């Protein structure tokens, strides 16, 4: 259904689902073969703004779970049953899609299938390993603003996977390397401080 669909088309299909509430299971059914990529975007989005703990921690743990499944070559994401049964009001989904649509439409004017060798099964497993490293970067990012570079990087990688645009993925990886440097610096500063105190 979504083999050649753009991000905006997938989101519009999601927002037009019948019923007053949508479970996570319903959302996964709509996303189909793009479920992994869209999940990556959704887990990156909250971290693109200053967020208090534990939001980066929760997003990082869920992103790590998704990344491990990509590494092992699963066709569709597995999520805990309790999470799959959680639901969102359809009007909230519509509102979120409406807000995100202008940004995605701008991206789609620039984005197109490029560097498609990154879309192969082997490359996807490698991407899963890289996303796992990014998830660890989110876990150890400095509080409130330190996770923003990692959030942007995760979103760009996810969007690149949805749009099958290797150039967008590479852009995300470059920003991710900056975010990882900040996270490692933060961890180093903590250990240095502890060592000084002891």
N, C-alpha and C positions, 0 to 999 in steps of 0.2 A: 504493500500500500504506500509506504513512504520511501521507497528505494531512491527516488529522484526528487523528493519534496524538499522545499526550503524550510528553514527554521520557522519562519512566520506561518507557513501553511500548517506545520505540525502543531504550533501553539493555538492557532485558530480552531483546528479540529478538536483540540483538547478543551477549549473554552465552550465549544458548541455541543458538548455531550449533554444528553437529557438527564433530568432529575435535579433535585435540590442540592444534593451532596455528591461528591466524588471521592471514592476511596482511593488509596494509593494503588490498590490492585487495578482499579478502573483506569487510572492514569498510565500504569505500566502496559495495559492492554492496548491503549491508544498509541503509545509510543512505539510499540513493536520493535523493529530492528534498530531503531534509533534510541532505545531506552538507555543504554549505557552512556551514550554521548550526552543526551539531555540531562540525565542524572548528574553527570559531571558539572554541567553548566549550573544546575540548580544548587549544587553543593558549594560552588564557587561564589555565586551571587551574594549571599549574605556577608561574605568577607570582603567585598569591594567597598564597604563603608566601615567606619570605626564601630566595632562591636565589642561589648564587654564579654568577659568569660561567662559561661562556658561555651558560647556559640562557636568560636573557632575550634574548640576541642571536639564538640559534637560533630561538626561538619568534617573535621579531619578524620575522626574515627570512621564515620560512614563512608567517606571518600576512600579510605584505606580498604574497607570491606569491598567496595566496588572495584578498586584497582586490582586486588588479589584475584577476584573472579575473572577479570579481563586477562590477567597473566595466565590463568589456568584454562582460558579459551572457552568459557561458558557462552552459550548463545543468548541467554537472557539473564538479567540480574536476579539474584536471590536476595530477598530481604526478610528479616524476622516477621513471623506471622502477625505479631502485635502491631508492627509498623504497617504491614500491608492492609490491615483492617482499619487503620486510621482514616478519617475522612476530612474533606475540606468543603466548605460551602461553595457551590458552583459560582455564586456571584463574586466571591473572593478570587476564584480562579480567573473569572472574566476580567476583574479589575486589574489583577497582576499582569495578565496577558496584554491588556490595553496599555498599561504603562510601559511594558517592555517592547511593545511592537515598533515604535519609532526607531529605537536603537537597532533592533534586529533588521529592520528594513534598510537602514543606512549601511549596515554591514553587508547585506545581500547585494547592494549595488556595487560594492567593491569585491566581494568574495565570489569565487567560482572554483570548480574542480581543478586543482593544480597539485603537482607533486603527488600524484595518486598512488605512488609506490608506498606511501604511508597508510594506505587504506587496505593493505593486504593482511591476512590473518597473522602472519609472523610479525609484521610491523605493529599490529594492534597489541600483541603480547608485550613487545618492547615498550609501547606506549603505556601499557598497564604498569610496568615496572617504574617508568618515569613518574606516572601519576601517583604511585605509592610513595615515592620520594617526596613529591609535592605535599602529599597528605601529612607526612612526618614534619615537613616544613611548617604546615599550618598548626600542628600540635605544639611546636616549640617556638612559634612566632611571638615577638614582644606583644604585650596586651594592648588592646584598643586600636592601634593604628598599624602595628607591625605586620598584621596579617593581610593588609591591603594589597601589596605586590603579589603575594601568593594567590589571593582571591582572584585578582585580575588574570594572572597566569592560568589558573585552573579554568576560568570562564573561556579564555581565548582557545585553550586546547580543546575544551568541549565543543565550542562553536566550530572550530576547525574540523573536528570529527563529524559533526552534524552536516556541515556544508561540504565535506570532503575536500577541504582546502588546506594543503600542506603548508602553504605560506603563513596562514593564520596560526597553525599549530607551532611553527618555528618561532613566530613572534611571541607566542605564549611561553615557549621554552626559554627564550631569552629573558623575558620578564621574570620567569620562575627562577632562573639562576641568580638574579639580583635578590629576589625574595629569600632564597636559600642562604645567600651570603649574610643577609640581615639576621635570619633565624640562628645561624651558626654563631654569629657574633654575639647574639643575645645569650645563647647557651654558654659560650666561652666566658662571657662577663659574669654570669651567675656562678660558674664553677670557680673562677678566679676570686670572686668575692668570698665564697665559702672557704676556700683555701686560706685566704688572708685572715679571716675570722678565727679559723682553727689554728 
